Amino acid sequence: MAATLNYDWNVTWMTANPDGMMERPVIGINGQWPLPVLNFTRGDRVIAKVHNGLGNESTSIHWHGFYQNGTNEMDGPPHVTQCDIPPGATMVYNFTVDQTGTYWYHSHSRGQYPEGLRQALVITDPENPYAGQYDEELVLTLSDWYHDQFRYLLEGFISVTNPTGAEPVPNSALMNDTQDLMIPVEQGKTYLLRLANVGAFASQYFWIEGHTLRIVEVDGVWTDAAETDMIYITSAQRYSVLVTMKNETSQNYAMVGSMDTELFDSLPPTLNYNVTGWLVYNDQAEKSAPAELSSFNPYDDFNLRPVDGMECLPDADYTVTLNMKMDNLGDGANYAFFNNRTYVMPKVPTLYSVLTTGSAATDPAIYGTDSLAYVLEKNDVVDIILNNGDDGKHPFHLHGRNFQLIYRSPENAGHFDASNPPPFATVPMRRDTVTLEPLGNFVLRFRADNPGVWLFHCHIEWHMDSGLVAAFIEAPLDIQRSITIPDDHLQVCSTGGFMTAGNAAGNTEDLYDLTGENRAPPPLPEGFTPGGIVALVFSCIAAVLGMIFIVWYGMAPITTQIPTRRFSDPPEEVGE
């Protein structure tokens, strides 16, 4: 039975020590951390009143994986569908849930959800195709964890002192925001285990010793059951797996999350990149450490088939080709790029620009030079071709829908050849977050049937914050007819001093005049390399220190009597 669920949240700083190694500030809700797992039923109306009690940071809430049909203004990303909620302000999220599956909620403000403002969320549905095939549901989150606060780490990451863009390596891995997790189970029962990676960076391999995982859902899409011993779950992805317990209770079994260390530029010798919990059949039995594995062989999610059998959509009406890379700009820092542009937030939230620019809303030019905006026609079939110019894996997430993954290359395949395309999947896997292989490519396909402004971005927080983002503006004239910004959202903008009308620069008179817009730093001068930047930086530092020393020496007082000593004089004796 659908219901109205009211939440009154005060978002504040707290202190926690989830890995037992270091106490640090975390962001909680109503004095609670870890945050509560939310449970909705399809058809529920959710009214979440969010007060920012942090004092020193703005905040926001994104309902990850929610389609928000007709309620795009409730999606959550600041400068896109709303203004950041400044300290002391309150915003109400009000929407109806019309989907099912495993999701999560988190802050979408810069670098904030790794501070702890994130948790799993489950939407149940009586029409679940696997209802009756399991006895109980369990929710399990995996995440990486940093001892230093993320905002300070970001200052060093996007910096001239880090020209190669090496991401900080996590200090720990967590399971349900702790370590050594114990989950009591009963012999012979089958559990639906809902898994969500709520981490900022690391993908994780997950397995349960002695047990088979039957995948039945990914990112809210029910799939035909697929058996495996291991899954690979990137940041922001979710899986539901059926796990049947053994019929004896002589021992307990390790559950393991192992961070994918191929993502790390370095591997500190003290880092334990695994987190272990246990299925506890017997409190008195030993909880043995898991066996070491020589290799990882997870299930390839490309092979999953949705239960509904939805076939590949027809050929695209509109294709967006994105070539991504990591590179430096003129400030010497490393950024992430689509088509040689790094995303910069506009002064006016993009949705608000749509609503206040009339017929010009159909022109991507008004949304900013570096806002990477693409305007989609309603009901067009859209392909996103993404070519990876980086040697790392990247989990990409699309707001507002799931998509069909119709093709994914192996790593090192180079750019997608649109003139000679390979066969596409006939009944493709659908999800909302998918892995792009190193130096590879993929093709995503969806129908533009959900008017709104929807982000497409890498869900590694380091990369999103360094600009690996694009914005899809879907049926802007339909948005103008269907969406009105609530008064409390506009009041939040006013409290924070944010603009709410006009183009990306806030110009309401000449919508094509972007003077004063937010821009990326200028390009790096021709011929500079990361090594050259480092050399230049340290040469400049040495020069400055040298000048400081010379000035200091020149300003030192001059001694009026200078003692002299002949080289033939004996040295002074020390002591008696």
N, C-alpha and C positions, 0 to 999 in steps of 0.2 A: 504494500500500500504506500503510495507516494505521500510525502509529508513536507512541511516547511521546516527547515532546519536553521535555527538562529544561532550564530556564534558572535560572541562579544570578546574580541581579542585585544590584549595589551601587549605589544611587542617590546620587550626590554632585554637589557644585558643581564646575564647571569654568569656563574662560574661553574665549570665542570672539568672532569679529568677522565675522559672516556677510555683512553688506552692505558691508564694507570701510570703514565710516565711524566705528565706535566699538567698542572692545573692552568686553565686559561679562560678568558672571557668567551662566552657563547651567547647566541641570541635565542631566547625562549619566548613562549607565549603564556601569559597569565601565571608566571612563576614556574613554568614546567619546561624541563628539557631532559631527555629528548621530547620532541613535540608529540602530540597525540596522533595516532593513526586515525584517519577519518574514514567513516563508513557511510556511504550513500546508497540509496536505491534508485534505480532508473525512474525518472519522473519527479524526483525530489526537487523542491525549490530551495536553493541555498542562499542565505542572507548572512554575510560575514562582515561585521563591523570591525575594521582594523584601525587601532589607534597606535601611532608611533610614539612609544615611550623611550626610545633609545637615547635621546638627548643630543647625540653628536653625529647621527647619520640619517639620511632619508631611507625609505624602505618601500616595498611593494609586495604583492602576492601574485604569482602566476600559477594557474591551474593547468599543470603540464599535461598535454594530450587532449584537453577539452576542446571540442569543436566550437563552442560558444556561438552556435547558429543564432543570429539576430541579436547577440549581445557582445559584439566585438569589443565594446568599451570596457568589458569586464575581464579581458584576457590577461592584463597585468604588466607588460613590459613598459617601463617609463620611456618617455619621448617617442613612443610608438602609438599606444592606445590610451595613455593616461600621463599625468605628471607624477614625478616622484612624490611620495608622501613625506613632507618634511617633519622634523621633530615637533611633537605637540599636536599634529594634525590627525584627522580621522577620515577614512574613506570607507564606503560601503560597497562590497561586491555582491551583486544580486543577479542570479541567473538560475535557469532550470536545467537539470542534468538529463540528457537524452542519449545516453550511451552506456556501455557496460565494460567492465574489465579492471585492470590494474594500472594505476596512475600515481602521481605524486604532486605535492604542492611545494612551492619554494619562492623565495625572493628572486625578482628579476633585476634588482638594482645592482650596480656594478660591484662585482667581487663579494657579494654579501651572503649568498646561500652556503658557501663553504664555512661560514662562521656558525652554522648550525640551524639556520632558518630553512629547514627542508624535512619532509617526511612523506611516507607512503600514504596512498589514498585508494580505497577500493569502492567500486560501484557494482552492486549486485543486481541480478535480473532473474526473475523466476523462469525465464526462457533459456537460461544457461544450457547449452547443448550437452554439458557433462554433468548436469544435476542428477543425483542418484548414483553417480559412479565414485563418490568419495564421501568420507564420514565427517571430516572437519576441514576448515581452512586455517592456514597459518600465513603470516606476513613476515618476510625477511628482507631487510635492507642491507646492501653492501655499500661501503664508501671508503674513500681515502681520508686521511686526517692530517692536518698541519698543526704544529705547535705554535708557530707565529701567526699573528692575525693576517688575514688575506690582503687587507688594504695596504699593509706595509710591504708585504711580499710583492704586490703589484707595482709599487713604486720602484723596486729594484728590478722587476722583470721588464717593464716597458721603460727602458733607460739606456742612455749612452754607455753605461758601464756593463750592459748585457747585450752587445750588438748581435750576437748569434741567436738570441731568443731562446736560450736554454731555460726550460720551465723548472721552477723549484720542485724538488722531489718530495713526495709526502713523507711524513714521519712514521705513519702507521696505516694499517688497514683495519676497518671496523665492520662488525656484523651486528645489526640492530643497535648501533652506536655504543658498542662495548666490545670486549674481547672475552674469550672463554665462555661463550653463550651456551646455556643448557636448555634444550627443548624437550620436555617430557613427552613421550609417545607411547601408544599402546600397541601391543603386538597384533598383527593381522589387519590393522586399520589402514585405509588409504587416505592420504592427506592431499589437499590442493595447496601447494606451497606457492605463494605469490612472492616473486622476487623483484626488487627494484634496486638499480644502482643509482644512488643519490649523491655520488661523489662528484668532485670538481674536475678530476683529471683522469685517473686511472681506470681503464677497463679491467675487469676481473674474470678469470676462469673460475667456474664454480662446479663442484662435484660433491657427492656424498658417498663415502666409501661403502662398498657392499650393496648399494642400492641403484636401481635404474630410474632415470628421470624420463617421464613421458611429457613432452612439451604439448600444451593444449591452448596456449594463448601467448601472443606477443603484442605489447603496446595496445591492448584493448581489442585485438582481433582474435577471435577463436579460430584455432587451426585443427586440421586433422591430427590426431595423436602421432607424435614422432618420438621414437625411443632413442636415448643417448645416455652415455655415462658422464657427459660434461657439456656445459654451455659456456659461451663467451658473451659477457654482458657489459656493454659500454656504458659510460656515463649517460644517464637519462633513459636507458632502455629498461623494459620490464618483461618478465616471463612468468607464466604460470605453468607449473609442472605437477603432474600426479606422481606421488611416491607411495608405494605400498610397503608397509612394515613387515618385517620377518615374523614368523610364528614362534619364535623363541626369544628369551630374554637373558641369555647368558652374557651378552656383551653390549657395549655402546659403540656408536659409529660416528666418526669425525665428519663434519661438514666443513668444506674448505673454500675460502675465497682467496685467490692468488692474483695479486696485481700483475698486469702485463708490463714487465720491466723493459720490453722493447720500446715503450713510449718514453723512457727516461734517458736523458743525456748522460747521466752518471748513476751509478748504483753504490750508495754509501755502504761501507762494509758492515755498519751496525744496523742497517735496515732489515727488519723482518717483513718481507713483502707479502706474507701469508697472514690470514686471520682464520682461526679455527673455532668452530662450535661443535656441539655434539647432539645427536639424537640419543636421548637418554631412555633406554629400555629398563635399566636397572640401576638405582641409586648406589648400590653397593659395589657394582662392577667398576673396573678400571676405565678411565677415559684416556685411551692411548693416543699418542701423537700420530698424525697421519703419515702414511708411507710417502717417501719422496718419489716424485715422478721424473722420468728422464725426458719426457716430451708431453706436449699438450695437444689433444685432438678433439676439439669441440665440434658440436653439430653446426653445419653450415645453414644459417637461417634462410638463405636464398631458396633452399629446397622445401620450405614450409608451404603448405597449401591451405588457404582459408576454408573454413567449414562451409561457407556460403557458396563456394565454387565460382566466385565472380571472375569472369574472364578478363583478359587484357583489354583495356579500353582501345577504341579505334585510334588511328594515326593522329598525331598531334596537330592541332590548329596553330599552336604557337610554341616555339622552342626557345628556351633560355639556356644559353651555353655559358657556364662559369668556369674560368680557368683560375685556379687558386695557387697561391704561392706565399712564402714568407720572405720578407725582404726589409731593408732598412730605408728610413726616410732621412731628411736633412738634419733632424735633431740627433741622428746617430742611433736611435732606438730601433728595435726590430718590430715590425708590424705584420699583420696578416691581410692578404689581398684577394679580392675577386676582380678579375679583369683589370688588374693594375690599379685598383682603387681600394682603399681601406675605409670601412664604414665609420662615419662620424654622426653622432646624434644631432638631429635638427633642433633649432630653438623652439619650434612649435611641434608638439606631438603630431606625427603624420596623420593619424585619424582626424585630428582637429583641423589640419590643413584640408583634408578631403571635404569636411563638412562646411568649410567657410570660403571655398574658392570657386563655387559654381561650376560652370562647364569646363573651366581650366583644370579641374581635378582629374580629368582624363589624360593630362599631359605630364609625364614623369619629370619634366624639367623643373616644375615648381617645387618638387620635394627635396631639392638640394643637390649640390654637385657631388658630395661624397655620401649621400644617403642610399645609394644603390637601389633605387626604386624601380620596380617593374609593374606596369599597369596591365591587368588581365581582363579580357572580355568575359562577361558572364556566360557560363556553361561551355566555354572553350575547353578542349582537351589540351593540357599543358605538359610538355616534357621539360625536365631540368636535366641537362647534361653537365656533369661536374667532372672536370679533369684535375687530378691531383698533381701539382708540381712540387710537392713536398715528399720527403722520404719517410713520413710518419703516417700512422692511421688517424682518421678523424671521424667522430660520430656526428652526423648531421641530422638536425631536427627541424621539422616544418610545423609551425603553429597552425591551428584551425582545422586540422584534418589528418587522416593518414593518407598514404600514397602507395601506389604499386611500384615495387622494385622490379622493373622489367629487364634490367641487365646490370651486372656488376662484373668488372674485369678482375683477373688476378692482379697481384702486385707487379709493378714494373712493366705494365702493359702500355704505358704512355697515354696519349690522348685518344678519345673515342673517335672512330672514323665514321662520320655521318654519311659519307658517300658510299660506304660499303658496310652497312650495319650488320651485326650478327643476328641470329634468330632471337626474338624476345620470348620471355616466358609466356605460355598460353594462359595459365591460371597463376598469376604472380602473387608472391607473398606481399602482404600489406602491413605496414607499421608506420610509426611517426618519427622514428630515429633509426638511422642505419649507418653501418660502417663503410667508410671509403678506404680502400686499400692503398698502401704506399705507392706513389707514382702510378696509380691506376685510375680508373674512371667508373662512373655508374650513370644509369639513366633512370630517373623517377618519372612517373606519369600520374596525373590526377585530373579530375574534372573541376573546373572553377565554378562550383555551385554554392559557395558560401561567402557572400559579399562581406568584405572586411579588409583590414590591414594585418597581414600575417608575416611574421619574421621567419627567415630561413637562416640557420646559423650552425656553426660548430658548437657542440655542447661541452667541449673542453673549455672551462671558464677562462683560462689564460688566453685562448685563441679568440673567444668571443670578445673579451675586453680589449684585445689588440686589433679588432676590426673585421673578423671573419663572419660578416653578416650581410644579408640582403633583405629587402622588404618587398613583398608582393601586395599590390593594391588591387583588390579584386572587385570589379564592378563598382567603381566609385560613385556613379550616379544613383545606383541602387542603395548604396550606403547612405547617401544624402536623404533618400526617401524613408529609410527604415530605422535610423539610429539618431537618438538625441542624447547628448551628454548630461548626466544627472547634475543637479545643482551642487551636491556635496563634492563631486569630482572637480567642478570648476572652482569651488572654494579652496580646495587643496592647491590648485594651480595658483590662485591669488595669494594664498598664504606663503607659498614658496617663491613667489615672484616670477612665475613662468608665463610665457605668452600662450595664448589659446586661439589665435586666429591668423589667417594669412598663409603665405608660403613658408618655406623652411627657415627664412630669416625673420619672419614675423611681419613682412610687408603686406599690407592689405590694399594698398593703392595700385601698385604695379606688381602683379603677381610674378612677373618674369625678371624682376630686379632682386637679385639675391645678395645685394650688398650687405655686409655684416653677418652673413651666415657662418655657422661653425664649419671650419675646414680642417683637413688633415695637415700635418707639417709639410713643408715643401719637399720635393724630391732630393735625394742624395746627389751631391755634385758628381758629374761624370768621372768614372775611373776609381771612385772610392770603393773599398771592400771592407767587410767586418774587421779583418786584421788591421787594415789601415786606420779604421776608426779607433780601435783599441790603442794603436801606436800613437795616434794623434792625441787622444784623450790623455794618455799618461805622459806624453811629451808636454802637453799644456799644463798638466798638474805639476810636473817637475819644474817647468819654467816659473809657474806661479810661486811654488815653494822656494825656488831659488831667489826670486825677487823679494819675497817676504824676508828671507834670511839676510839679503844684502841691506834692505831697509832697516831691519832690526839691528844689524851690526853697525850700520852707519849712525844710528841714533843712540848707541850705547855711550855712557859717560866716559870721558877720557881721564885716565889716572894721571895725577900731577907728578907723582914720584914713581919712577920706573926702577925697580931693583935690578942690579946688574950682577953678572957672575962670569968670571973668566973660565974658559973651558978647562984650565989647569986646576981650578979649585976643586977640592974633594967634595963628594956629595954629602948633603946633610944627613946626619945620623937620625934614625928613627928610634924613639924610646931611649932608655938609659944606656 
